[in-house]
Amino acid sequence: MNVCPNASRVLLQWGFDPRRSRMVTAREQRVVAGATLETVVRVDCSNFSKTYGGAFYFAHRVDLHNELRRLATESQNPAEIVLNSQVTSYDPDGSVTLQDGSVHTADLIVAADGVHSAAAKVVVDDASPPVATGQAAFRFLIPTDQLASNPDAAPLLEDGIMKVITGPGGRRLVWYPCAG
């Protein structure tokens, strides 16, 4: 996950701990030509905290979620997190009904129900349907020690640097460190 400065600034104000969540501070972003591995574009991220009031971080999704959960549940007014529960209806008054019939009301409900969101249709009366683009994204993790032991991949490893390696037909590989 990428946590840009506008988001990290808010998270830090809430007491979010980047070290506990094993985030990696971005030093630089590069666009790299896949055929030559030459850098085409370079963005210096090292002064983002000073410039934007928050750093640019790379994070593993689970670590980010765990730290957000800690903040939400260890506060003075702890949140209730309900998992593995299918929502059958949303009400714009701030309540949801679950498949088991229970109704939950809150000041904030996070509807993380994806591209075919039923919540969006309640919040935005005329929610746009998803449109197929013919593109797909695949996420995977490769342990750094495995990359470092590969003579072809090892020279590409640089701490705190995101590389967008471009290929034919708009294909690209986005590579960045996460999880400390």
NORGIJO-V618998 format. One record per helix or strand of 2 or more residues. SS is the DSSP state (H for helix, E for strand). FROM is the first residue (numbers start at 1). TO is the last residue. If there is no record, write none. Layout:
# NORGIJO-V618998
<<SS;FROM;TO> <SS;FROM;TO>>
This chain:
# NORGIJO-V618998
<<E;2;3> <H;5;13> <E;24;25> <E;28;33> <E;39;44> <H;48;52> <E;57;58> <H;61;73> <E;87;91> <E;95;98> <E;103;105> <H;118;123> <H;144;148> <H;154;156> <E;161;166> <H;168;170> <E;172;175>>
